[in-house]
Structure formats: C-alpha cells, structure tokens
C-alpha cells in the first residue's frame, strides 16, 4: 500500500511539472496586432512587439518593445518597463535585460550606463 501511495504522489508531481511548463509559455495575445510575430517550430512564441506591459517572473517588460522567448517558453530578453533588482544587481528602467535559458540573469543595463 505504501508503494502505491508513493507512486501516486510521484505521478501527481510529474503532472504538475508538465502542466506548469505549458502554462508559463506566453501566447500571441501579448503581441501588438499587425506587427511581425515569430514562432518556433513547436508553436511557442519566439519574438514579437508587446502590445501592453507584460509581467513575467517578477520582471515587467515594456509595451511597444520587442520581447524574446526561448523555445521552452522562458524569457530570453526584453526592455524593462521599470527598474528592478535581481539579487544584488540593479537593472535600469528602459534598459535591455537578458536571461539564460534556465532563468538566471545574463545581463542588464545598469543605472548610470
């Protein structure tokens, strides 16, 4: 009986993990109508110009600027709508911010640059 419970809960965890990744992926509704939209072969959004400010993982990307995603749906880059801090690193409003595929900060425009 204990083994069945363990397998059941492991199955639930896997279901939540797989469904969680698909929920994180942005769709074309965030894009400015009439602007060019690029998709990956798997149908996920690659790049477009944002229609409105877009919040993703505590990062607010600015409207009317490009946003780029990796094919797994994680944020690759965007222009910040407001200043933000990631750990000890401060990133400037209206500056480009980029991330590695795993979600760690790659680079950003620092205040005063």
C-alpha positions as CSV (number, residue, x, y, z in Angstrom):
1,X,0.0,0.0,0.0
2,X,2.9,2.4,0.8
3,X,4.4,1.9,-2.6
4,X,1.1,2.7,-4.3
5,X,0.8,6.0,-2.4
6,X,4.4,6.9,-3.3
7,X,3.8,6.1,-7.0
8,X,0.5,8.1,-6.9
9,X,2.1,11.2,-5.5
10,X,5.1,11.0,-7.8
11,X,2.6,10.8,-10.7
12,X,0.9,13.9,-9.4
13,X,4.2,15.8,-9.1
14,X,5.0,14.9,-12.7
15,X,1.6,16.0,-13.9
16,X,2.0,19.4,-12.1
17,X,5.5,19.8,-13.5
18,X,4.5,19.2,-17.1
19,X,1.4,21.3,-17.0
20,X,3.2,24.0,-15.2
21,X,5.7,24.4,-18.0
22,X,3.0,24.8,-20.6
23,X,1.2,27.4,-18.5
24,X,4.3,29.6,-18.3
25,X,4.6,29.9,-22.1
26,X,3.4,33.2,-23.5
27,X,0.9,33.2,-26.3
28,X,0.4,35.6,-29.2
29,X,-2.3,37.6,-27.4
30,X,0.5,39.6,-25.7
31,X,1.7,40.8,-29.1
32,X,0.9,44.1,-30.8
33,X,-1.7,43.5,-33.6
34,X,-0.3,43.9,-37.1
35,X,3.3,43.5,-36.1
36,X,5.5,40.6,-37.1
37,X,5.3,37.6,-34.8
38,X,7.8,34.8,-34.9
39,X,7.1,31.3,-33.6
40,X,9.3,28.3,-33.0
41,X,8.5,25.0,-34.9
42,X,6.8,23.7,-31.8
43,X,4.3,26.6,-32.0
44,X,5.7,28.5,-29.0
45,X,6.2,32.3,-29.2
46,X,9.8,33.3,-30.2
47,X,9.5,37.1,-30.6
48,X,7.1,39.9,-31.1
49,X,6.5,43.5,-30.2
50,X,4.5,43.8,-26.9
51,X,1.0,45.3,-27.0
52,X,1.0,46.2,-23.3
53,X,3.4,45.9,-20.4
54,X,4.0,42.2,-19.7
55,X,4.9,40.7,-16.3
56,X,6.9,37.5,-16.3
57,X,8.6,36.1,-13.2
58,X,8.6,39.5,-11.4
59,X,10.0,41.2,-14.5
60,X,7.9,43.9,-16.1
61,X,8.6,44.2,-19.8
62,X,7.7,47.5,-21.6
63,X,5.0,47.8,-24.1
64,X,5.8,48.7,-27.8
65,X,9.2,47.0,-27.5
66,X,10.4,43.6,-28.6
67,X,10.2,40.5,-26.3
68,X,12.1,37.3,-26.9
69,X,11.5,33.8,-25.5
70,X,13.4,30.5,-25.6
71,X,11.6,27.6,-27.3
72,X,10.7,26.2,-23.8
73,X,8.7,29.4,-23.1
74,X,11.2,31.0,-20.7
75,X,12.0,34.7,-21.1
76,X,15.2,35.4,-23.2
77,X,15.1,39.2,-23.3
78,X,13.0,42.4,-23.1
79,X,13.2,46.1,-22.3
80,X,12.3,46.8,-18.7
81,X,9.2,48.9,-18.0
82,X,10.5,49.8,-14.6
83,X,13.8,49.5,-12.7
84,X,14.3,46.1,-11.0
85,X,16.8,44.3,-8.8
86,X,17.8,40.7,-9.2
87,X,19.7,39.6,-6.2
88,X,22.3,42.4,-5.7
89,X,22.2,43.6,-9.3
90,X,20.1,46.6,-10.1
91,X,18.8,47.0,-13.7
92,X,17.7,50.2,-15.2
93,X,14.2,51.1,-16.5
94,X,14.1,51.2,-20.3
95,X,17.2,49.1,-20.5
96,X,17.6,45.7,-22.1
97,X,17.6,42.7,-19.8
98,X,18.6,39.2,-20.9
99,X,18.4,35.7,-19.3
100,X,20.0,32.3,-19.7
101,X,17.6,29.5,-20.7
102,X,17.4,28.4,-17.1
103,X,16.1,31.8,-15.9
104,X,19.3,33.2,-14.4
105,X,20.2,36.8,-15.3
106,X,22.6,37.0,-18.2
107,X,22.9,40.8,-18.5
108,X,21.1,44.1,-18.0
109,X,21.6,47.8,-18.3
110,X,22.8,49.1,-15.0
111,X,21.8,52.5,-13.7
112,X,24.1,55.3,-14.9
113,X,25.1,53.4,-18.1
